[in-house]
């Protein structure tokens, strides 16, 4: 069930009404069953598989709590990583072997023929949200190993944490510290309800009114970048940037809004990322729960910044390259991660150079500071757009063709639907900028209800004008 469908609306209304009519353990049992049902509507088989992985990981947790041995920890990590690798990266391994050896004896088509003959299935299918729930389970195991989790949670509590349906499909990636403490005092609070409704309405605007309408307008540019001019390709990358922001942050708004209605606050994933003044700030504001996960569970275990400047930057580059791989078993994703890691490394060395030259110690006029900030924001957005050329590329060659067209200002046919795309880009940028403002202040009940009703009418009007039909959220595939 997609969040933007009528069937999900009915599902959530039923869940909401029953959820608050129950108390104590019954409420946890119900939300667990609702989460299992939500996942099972996508695939019953993978729903059973997901529950099995949660049960296995919980068994490992209990084993770890009873012994001082590291064996259960490594077994739990290995099983979760192996599960992710099998479903998501097995075909990439075959592709690497084929590319390195030049042999066609072990390729995806050959393997799929063998799989069909043995099992009746013609390929390995990627389970919904496997990357997200694997990261949640791995983080819990690592935090337990580090001594950061002292409580002994029941299987029911652990299962609700792992399978909680508002965040399940595409994040935010939650930790034990984000979740369990809230279970002790669940109650419907007016301010949470007001904020939740506001986030749901905003998420619908981002997803349905903007993202779903933009998607068909720029796809041809990425399919054949060589057929368009440099400015057209630049507009294509800008369009995808706004589209992915509205699609992904729209999902996050919906997830956080629904969770607030259920009395649980989920961490924010986006904080006006396209107003960032550095690449480092961009990654604090874009998909921030993934960024902090990579920092805590990849960058720091690699040594972090404890082993000298050069080693620190190599750890950073490695972390972001693996972050690109997390997005998918596709060479362009790996290059996308490597590119952003490289930009962070370059930015760090430029900062060190500026410090040596004393550039940060000088006082500048407000006008110079303002111009500098505008330039920084524009540059960071350009970096994001260059990354997009890899992220959404058909293949590596196509990505470099697009970048070549952009940076040589190549002539050619203009972008189709350019005027419409520019309007959507402007709308997306405005929504991005609004995240800099505290969007829902504490108001009197009547005032809050009035504002919500007014905003609701505006959203309903926009959806009636710009509702092309529901499309899956991009991050469902990760």
Secondary structure, DSSP 8 states (H G I E B T S, - for coil): --TTSHHHHHHHHHHHHHHHH--HHHHHHHHHHHHHHHHHTT-HHHHHHHHHHHHHHHHHHHHHHH-S-SHHHHHHHHHHHHHHIIIIIHHHHHHHHHHHH--SSSSHHHHHHHHHHHHS-SS----TTHHHHHHHHHHHHHHHHTT---S---HHHHHHHHH-HHHHTT-----HHHHGGGGGG----HHHHHHHHHHHHHHHIIIIIIIHHHHHHHHHHHH-GGGB-HHHHHHHHHHHHHHHHHHHHHHHHHHHHHHHHTT-------S-GGG-SSHHHHHHHSSHHHHHHHIIIIITTTTTTTT-HHHHHHHHHHHHHHHHHHH-SSHHHHHHHHHHHHHHHHHHHHHHHHHHHTGGGS---HHHHHHHHHHHHHHHHHHHHHHHHHHT-SSHHHHHHHHHHHHTT---B--TTHHHHHHHHHHHHHHHHHTTS--S----HHHHHHHHHHHHHHHHHHHHHS-------GGGG-
